[in-house]
Structures are given as structure tokens and as C-alpha cells.
């Protein structure tokens, strides 16, 4: 006895086997975002009212710059994954879905790259 429908037998389509990977990436980036956003908030509270030179010195430290870069990358990946789920669930045309998924990937990559560039520029003092 098989649980396959006749259409599934004809198409030979099974599980994409990527659901668990997507689930874990989403959860790991969410936890990373919580921790790293906490770091960002603590940094902002500590340096509220600081002048430009003090803030530039603080951002020049790798202890500050590395977590900010990690936050930028984690947030961009989490954003991409979240939008991917929405697109896959609600965009029904195959061509439109593929185009939207490509745009999502390009947008998330661009945002992540811009954030990393901004942190590097601030931290290196260029």
C-alpha cells in the first residue's frame, strides 16, 4: 500500500528536502539578531551624547565593528529568508515567483553589502 497519489506517481515529485535547513537558518539568524541587537542598543545607550571623535574612536575598535558587521549580515540573511517564505506562499505564477525571488536575493545582498561597507568605512576611518 502506498500513500502516493496517482499524480505524484506520474510526476515523481517528492520532498524538496530543504525545509529543515530553511527552518534552522531562520531560527539561528533570529537568535543572532536578538543578541547582536542587544549589543547595538547597549552601544548606543553607552555612547548617547558622545561627540564625533569619541564615537569614531569607539567604532574603530574591532570589539565594536565585528559585532556590527555580524548584525548586518545576520539581519540581511534573516530578511531574505523571511521574504522568501512570503514570496513562495503568495506569488502563484512561476515566472513571477522566480523573478521576485531573484529580486529578493539581489535586494538582501545589496542591503547587507551596504551595511558592511558603512561599518567598515566608519570603523576604519576612511
TIRO-2110 file (N, C-alpha, C; in Angstrom, 1 decimal):
// TIRO-2110
0.8, -1.2, 0.0, N, 1, A
0.0, 0.0, 0.0, CA, 1, A
0.9, 1.2, 0.0, C, 1, A
0.6, 2.2, -0.9, N, 2, A
1.4, 3.4, -1.0, CA, 2, A
0.5, 4.6, -0.6, C, 2, A
1.1, 5.6, -0.1, N, 3, A
0.4, 6.8, 0.2, CA, 3, A
0.5, 7.9, -0.9, C, 3, A
1.1, 7.5, -2.0, N, 4, A
1.3, 8.4, -3.1, CA, 4, A
0.0, 8.5, -3.9, C, 4, A
-0.3, 9.7, -4.3, N, 5, A
-1.5, 9.9, -5.2, CA, 5, A
-1.1, 9.6, -6.6, C, 5, A
-2.0, 9.3, -7.5, N, 6, A
-1.7, 9.0, -8.9, CA, 6, A
-0.9, 10.1, -9.6, C, 6, A
-1.2, 11.4, -9.3, N, 7, A
-0.5, 12.5, -9.9, CA, 7, A
1.0, 12.5, -9.4, C, 7, A
1.2, 12.2, -8.1, N, 8, A
2.5, 12.2, -7.6, CA, 8, A
3.4, 11.1, -8.2, C, 8, A
2.7, 9.9, -8.5, N, 9, A
3.4, 8.8, -9.2, CA, 9, A
3.8, 9.2, -10.6, C, 9, A
3.0, 10.0, -11.2, N, 10, A
3.3, 10.4, -12.6, CA, 10, A
4.4, 11.4, -12.6, C, 10, A
4.4, 12.4, -11.7, N, 11, A
5.3, 13.5, -11.7, CA, 11, A
6.6, 13.1, -11.0, C, 11, A
6.6, 12.1, -10.2, N, 12, A
7.8, 11.7, -9.4, CA, 12, A
8.3, 12.9, -8.6, C, 12, A
7.4, 13.7, -8.0, N, 13, A
7.9, 14.8, -7.2, CA, 13, A
7.8, 14.4, -5.7, C, 13, A
8.8, 14.6, -5.1, N, 14, A
8.9, 14.3, -3.6, CA, 14, A
9.2, 15.5, -2.9, C, 14, A
9.6, 15.4, -1.7, N, 15, A
10.0, 16.5, -0.8, CA, 15, A
11.2, 17.2, -1.4, C, 15, A
11.2, 18.5, -1.3, N, 16, A
12.4, 19.3, -1.8, CA, 16, A
13.6, 19.1, -0.8, C, 16, A
13.3, 18.6, 0.4, N, 17, A
14.3, 18.3, 1.4, CA, 17, A
15.1, 19.5, 1.8, C, 17, A
14.5, 20.7, 1.7, N, 18, A
15.2, 21.9, 2.2, CA, 18, A
14.4, 22.6, 3.3, C, 18, A
13.3, 22.1, 3.7, N, 19, A
12.5, 22.8, 4.7, CA, 19, A
13.2, 22.9, 6.0, C, 19, A
13.9, 21.8, 6.5, N, 20, A
14.6, 21.8, 7.8, CA, 20, A
15.7, 22.8, 7.7, C, 20, A
16.5, 22.9, 6.7, N, 21, A
17.6, 23.8, 6.5, CA, 21, A
17.1, 25.2, 6.6, C, 21, A
16.1, 25.5, 5.9, N, 22, A
15.5, 26.9, 5.9, CA, 22, A
15.0, 27.2, 7.3, C, 22, A
14.3, 26.3, 8.0, N, 23, A
13.8, 26.5, 9.3, CA, 23, A
14.9, 26.8, 10.3, C, 23, A
16.0, 26.1, 10.3, N, 24, A
17.1, 26.3, 11.2, CA, 24, A
17.9, 27.6, 10.9, C, 24, A
18.1, 27.9, 9.6, N, 25, A
18.7, 29.2, 9.3, CA, 25, A
17.9, 30.3, 9.8, C, 25, A
16.6, 30.2, 9.6, N, 26, A
15.7, 31.3, 10.1, CA, 26, A
15.8, 31.5, 11.6, C, 26, A
15.8, 30.4, 12.4, N, 27, A
15.9, 30.4, 13.8, CA, 27, A
17.2, 30.9, 14.3, C, 27, A
18.3, 30.4, 13.7, N, 28, A
19.6, 30.8, 14.1, CA, 28, A
19.9, 32.3, 13.9, C, 28, A
19.4, 32.8, 12.7, N, 29, A
19.6, 34.2, 12.5, CA, 29, A
18.7, 35.1, 13.4, C, 29, A
17.6, 34.5, 13.8, N, 30, A
16.7, 35.3, 14.7, CA, 30, A
17.4, 35.4, 16.1, C, 30, A
17.9, 34.3, 16.5, N, 31, A
18.6, 34.4, 17.8, CA, 31, A
19.9, 35.3, 17.8, C, 31, A
20.6, 35.2, 16.7, N, 32, A
21.8, 36.0, 16.5, CA, 32, A
21.4, 37.5, 16.4, C, 32, A
20.2, 37.8, 15.8, N, 33, A
19.8, 39.2, 15.7, CA, 33, A
19.4, 39.7, 17.1, C, 33, A
18.8, 38.8, 17.9, N, 34, A
18.4, 39.3, 19.3, CA, 34, A
19.7, 39.6, 20.1, C, 34, A
20.7, 38.8, 20.0, N, 35, A
21.9, 39.0, 20.8, CA, 35, A
22.6, 40.2, 20.2, C, 35, A
22.8, 40.3, 18.9, N, 36, A
23.6, 41.4, 18.3, CA, 36, A
22.8, 42.7, 18.4, C, 36, A
21.5, 42.7, 18.4, N, 37, A
20.7, 43.9, 18.5, CA, 37, A
20.8, 44.4, 19.9, C, 37, A
20.9, 43.5, 20.9, N, 38, A
21.1, 43.9, 22.3, CA, 38, A
22.5, 44.6, 22.4, C, 38, A
23.5, 44.1, 21.7, N, 39, A
24.8, 44.7, 21.7, CA, 39, A
24.7, 46.1, 21.2, C, 39, A
24.0, 46.3, 20.0, N, 40, A
23.8, 47.6, 19.4, CA, 40, A
23.1, 48.6, 20.3, C, 40, A
22.1, 48.1, 20.9, N, 41, A
21.3, 49.0, 21.8, CA, 41, A
22.2, 49.4, 23.0, C, 41, A
22.9, 48.5, 23.6, N, 42, A
23.9, 48.8, 24.7, CA, 42, A
24.9, 49.8, 24.2, C, 42, A
25.5, 49.6, 23.0, N, 43, A
26.4, 50.5, 22.5, CA, 43, A
25.9, 51.9, 22.3, C, 43, A
24.6, 52.0, 21.8, N, 44, A
24.0, 53.3, 21.5, CA, 44, A
23.7, 54.0, 22.8, C, 44, A
23.2, 53.3, 23.8, N, 45, A
22.9, 53.9, 25.1, CA, 45, A
24.2, 54.4, 25.8, C, 45, A
25.3, 53.6, 25.7, N, 46, A
26.6, 54.0, 26.3, CA, 46, A
27.1, 55.2, 25.6, C, 46, A
26.9, 55.4, 24.3, N, 47, A
27.6, 56.5, 23.6, CA, 47, A
26.6, 57.6, 23.3, C, 47, A
25.4, 57.6, 23.9, N, 48, A
24.4, 58.7, 23.6, CA, 48, A
25.0, 60.0, 24.1, C, 48, A
25.0, 61.0, 23.2, N, 49, A
25.5, 62.3, 23.6, CA, 49, A
27.0, 62.4, 23.3, C, 49, A
27.7, 61.4, 22.9, N, 50, A
29.1, 61.5, 22.6, CA, 50, A
29.4, 62.3, 21.4, C, 50, A
30.5, 63.0, 21.4, N, 51, A
30.9, 63.8, 20.2, CA, 51, A
31.4, 62.8, 19.1, C, 51, A
31.6, 63.4, 18.0, N, 52, A
32.0, 62.7, 16.8, CA, 52, A
33.4, 61.9, 17.0, C, 52, A
34.3, 62.6, 17.6, N, 53, A
35.6, 62.0, 17.8, CA, 53, A
35.6, 60.7, 18.7, C, 53, A
34.8, 60.8, 19.8, N, 54, A
34.6, 59.7, 20.7, CA, 54, A
33.9, 58.5, 20.0, C, 54, A
32.9, 58.9, 19.2, N, 55, A
32.2, 57.8, 18.5, CA, 55, A
33.0, 57.2, 17.5, C, 55, A
33.8, 57.9, 16.8, N, 56, A
34.7, 57.4, 15.8, CA, 56, A
35.8, 56.5, 16.4, C, 56, A
36.3, 56.9, 17.6, N, 57, A
37.3, 56.0, 18.3, CA, 57, A
36.6, 54.7, 18.7, C, 57, A
35.4, 54.8, 19.2, N, 58, A
34.7, 53.6, 19.7, CA, 58, A
34.4, 52.7, 18.5, C, 58, A
34.0, 53.2, 17.4, N, 59, A
33.7, 52.4, 16.2, CA, 59, A
35.0, 51.8, 15.6, C, 59, A
36.1, 52.4, 15.9, N, 60, A
37.4, 51.9, 15.4, CA, 60, A
37.9, 50.6, 16.0, C, 60, A
37.2, 50.3, 17.1, N, 61, A
37.6, 49.1, 17.9, CA, 61, A
37.0, 47.8, 17.2, C, 61, A
37.8, 46.8, 17.0, N, 62, A
37.2, 45.5, 16.5, CA, 62, A
36.2, 44.9, 17.4, C, 62, A
36.2, 45.2, 18.7, N, 63, A
35.2, 44.7, 19.6, CA, 63, A
33.8, 45.2, 19.3, C, 63, A
33.8, 46.4, 18.7, N, 64, A
32.5, 47.0, 18.3, CA, 64, A
32.2, 46.7, 16.8, C, 64, A
33.2, 46.9, 15.9, N, 65, A
33.0, 46.7, 14.5, CA, 65, A
32.6, 45.3, 14.1, C, 65, A
33.2, 44.3, 14.7, N, 66, A
32.9, 42.9, 14.3, CA, 66, A
31.4, 42.6, 14.6, C, 66, A
30.9, 42.8, 15.8, N, 67, A
29.5, 42.5, 16.1, CA, 67, A
28.6, 43.3, 15.2, C, 67, A
28.9, 44.6, 14.9, N, 68, A
28.0, 45.3, 14.0, CA, 68, A
28.0, 44.7, 12.6, C, 68, A
29.1, 44.2, 12.1, N, 69, A
29.2, 43.6, 10.8, CA, 69, A
28.4, 42.3, 10.8, C, 69, A
28.5, 41.5, 11.9, N, 70, A
27.8, 40.3, 12.1, CA, 70, A
26.3, 40.6, 12.1, C, 70, A
25.9, 41.7, 12.8, N, 71, A
24.5, 42.0, 12.8, CA, 71, A
24.0, 42.4, 11.4, C, 71, A
24.8, 43.1, 10.7, N, 72, A
24.4, 43.5, 9.3, CA, 72, A
24.2, 42.2, 8.5, C, 72, A
25.1, 41.3, 8.5, N, 73, A
25.0, 40.1, 7.7, CA, 73, A
23.8, 39.2, 8.2, C, 73, A
23.7, 39.0, 9.5, N, 74, A
22.6, 38.2, 10.0, CA, 74, A
21.2, 38.8, 9.7, C, 74, A
21.1, 40.1, 9.8, N, 75, A
19.8, 40.8, 9.5, CA, 75, A
19.5, 40.6, 8.0, C, 75, A
20.5, 40.8, 7.2, N, 76, A
20.2, 40.7, 5.7, CA, 76, A
19.8, 39.2, 5.4, C, 76, A
20.5, 38.2, 6.0, N, 77, A
20.1, 36.8, 5.7, CA, 77, A
18.7, 36.5, 6.2, C, 77, A
18.4, 37.0, 7.4, N, 78, A
17.1, 36.8, 8.0, CA, 78, A
16.0, 37.4, 7.2, C, 78, A
16.3, 38.6, 6.7, N, 79, A
15.3, 39.4, 5.9, CA, 79, A
15.1, 38.6, 4.6, C, 79, A
16.1, 38.1, 4.0, N, 80, A
16.0, 37.3, 2.7, CA, 80, A
15.1, 36.1, 2.9, C, 80, A
15.4, 35.3, 4.0, N, 81, A
14.7, 34.1, 4.3, CA, 81, A
13.2, 34.4, 4.6, C, 81, A
12.9, 35.4, 5.3, N, 82, A
11.5, 35.8, 5.6, CA, 82, A
10.8, 36.2, 4.4, C, 82, A
11.4, 37.0, 3.5, N, 83, A
10.7, 37.4, 2.3, CA, 83, A
10.5, 36.2, 1.3, C, 83, A
11.5, 35.3, 1.4, N, 84, A
11.4, 34.1, 0.5, CA, 84, A
10.2, 33.3, 0.9, C, 84, A
9.9, 33.1, 2.1, N, 85, A
8.8, 32.3, 2.6, CA, 85, A
7.5, 33.0, 2.1, C, 85, A
7.4, 34.3, 2.2, N, 86, A
6.2, 35.1, 1.8, CA, 86, A
6.0, 35.0, 0.3, C, 86, A
7.1, 35.1, -0.4, N, 87, A
7.0, 35.0, -1.9, CA, 87, A
6.6, 33.6, -2.3, C, 87, A
7.2, 32.6, -1.7, N, 88, A
6.8, 31.2, -2.1, CA, 88, A
5.4, 30.9, -1.8, C, 88, A
4.9, 31.5, -0.7, N, 89, A
3.5, 31.2, -0.3, CA, 89, A
2.4, 32.0, -1.1, C, 89, A
2.8, 33.2, -1.5, N, 90, A
1.7, 34.1, -2.0, CA, 90, A
1.9, 34.5, -3.5, C, 90, A
3.0, 34.2, -4.1, N, 91, A
3.2, 34.5, -5.5, CA, 91, A
2.9, 33.2, -6.3, C, 91, A
1.9, 33.2, -7.1, N, 92, A
1.5, 32.0, -7.7, CA, 92, A
2.0, 31.7, -9.1, C, 92, A
2.3, 32.7, -9.9, N, 93, A
2.8, 32.5, -11.2, CA, 93, A
4.3, 32.1, -11.2, C, 93, A
4.7, 31.0, -11.9, N, 94, A
6.0, 30.5, -11.8, CA, 94, A
7.1, 31.5, -12.2, C, 94, A
6.8, 32.2, -13.4, N, 95, A
7.8, 33.2, -13.8, CA, 95, A
7.9, 34.4, -12.9, C, 95, A
6.7, 34.9, -12.4, N, 96, A
6.7, 36.0, -11.4, CA, 96, A
7.4, 35.6, -10.1, C, 96, A
7.2, 34.3, -9.7, N, 97, A
7.8, 33.8, -8.4, CA, 97, A
9.3, 33.8, -8.6, C, 97, A
9.8, 33.3, -9.7, N, 98, A
11.3, 33.2, -9.9, CA, 98, A
11.9, 34.6, -10.0, C, 98, A
11.2, 35.5, -10.7, N, 99, A
11.7, 36.9, -10.8, CA, 99, A
11.7, 37.6, -9.4, C, 99, A
10.7, 37.4, -8.7, N, 100, A
10.6, 38.0, -7.4, CA, 100, A
11.6, 37.4, -6.4, C, 100, A
11.9, 36.1, -6.5, N, 101, A
12.9, 35.5, -5.6, CA, 101, A
14.3, 36.0, -6.0, C, 101, A
14.5, 36.2, -7.3, N, 102, A
15.8, 36.8, -7.7, CA, 102, A
16.0, 38.2, -7.2, C, 102, A
14.9, 39.0, -7.3, N, 103, A
15.0, 40.4, -6.8, CA, 103, A
15.2, 40.4, -5.3, C, 103, A
14.5, 39.5, -4.6, N, 104, A
14.7, 39.4, -3.2, CA, 104, A
16.1, 39.1, -2.8, C, 104, A
16.8, 38.2, -3.5, N, 105, A
18.1, 37.9, -3.3, CA, 105, A
19.1, 39.0, -3.5, C, 105, A
18.9, 39.7, -4.7, N, 106, A
19.7, 40.9, -5.0, CA, 106, A
19.5, 42.0, -4.0, C, 106, A
18.3, 42.2, -3.6, N, 107, A
18.0, 43.3, -2.6, CA, 107, A
18.6, 43.0, -1.3, C, 107, A
18.5, 41.8, -0.8, N, 108, A
19.0, 41.5, 0.5, CA, 108, A
20.6, 41.5, 0.5, C, 108, A
21.1, 41.1, -0.6, N, 109, A
22.6, 41.1, -0.8, CA, 109, A
23.1, 42.6, -0.8, C, 109, A
22.4, 43.4, -1.5, N, 110, A
22.7, 44.8, -1.6, CA, 110, A
22.6, 45.5, -0.3, C, 110, A
21.6, 45.2, 0.5, N, 111, A
21.4, 45.8, 1.8, CA, 111, A
22.6, 45.4, 2.7, C, 111, A
22.8, 44.1, 2.7, N, 112, A
23.9, 43.5, 3.5, CA, 112, A
25.3, 44.1, 3.2, C, 112, A
25.5, 44.2, 1.9, N, 113, A
26.8, 44.8, 1.4, CA, 113, A
26.9, 46.3, 1.8, C, 113, A
25.8, 47.0, 1.7, N, 114, A
25.9, 48.4, 2.0, CA, 114, A
26.1, 48.6, 3.5, C, 114, A
25.5, 47.8, 4.3, N, 115, A
25.7, 47.9, 5.8, CA, 115, A
27.1, 47.5, 6.2, C, 115, A
27.6, 46.5, 5.6, N, 116, A
29.0, 46.1, 5.9, CA, 116, A
30.0, 47.2, 5.4, C, 116, A
29.7, 47.8, 4.3, N, 117, A
30.6, 48.9, 3.8, CA, 117, A
30.5, 50.1, 4.7, C, 117, A
29.3, 50.4, 5.2, N, 118, A
29.1, 51.5, 6.1, CA, 118, A
29.9, 51.3, 7.4, C, 118, A
29.8, 50.1, 8.0, N, 119, A
30.5, 49.8, 9.2, CA, 119, A
32.0, 49.9, 9.0, C, 119, A
32.5, 49.3, 7.9, N, 120, A
33.9, 49.3, 7.6, CA, 120, A
34.4, 50.7, 7.4, C, 120, A
33.7, 51.5, 6.7, N, 121, A
34.1, 52.9, 6.5, CA, 121, A
34.1, 53.7, 7.8, C, 121, A
33.2, 53.5, 8.7, N, 122, A
33.2, 54.1, 10.0, CA, 122, A
34.3, 53.6, 10.9, C, 122, A
34.5, 52.3, 10.9, N, 123, A
35.5, 51.7, 11.8, CA, 123, A
36.9, 52.0, 11.3, C, 123, A
37.1, 52.0, 10.0, N, 124, A
38.5, 52.2, 9.5, CA, 124, A
38.8, 53.7, 9.4, C, 124, A
37.8, 54.5, 9.5, N, 125, A
38.0, 56.0, 9.4, CA, 125, A
38.4, 56.5, 8.0, C, 125, A
37.9, 55.8, 7.0, N, 126, A
38.3, 56.2, 5.6, CA, 126, A
37.4, 57.3, 5.2, C, 126, A
END
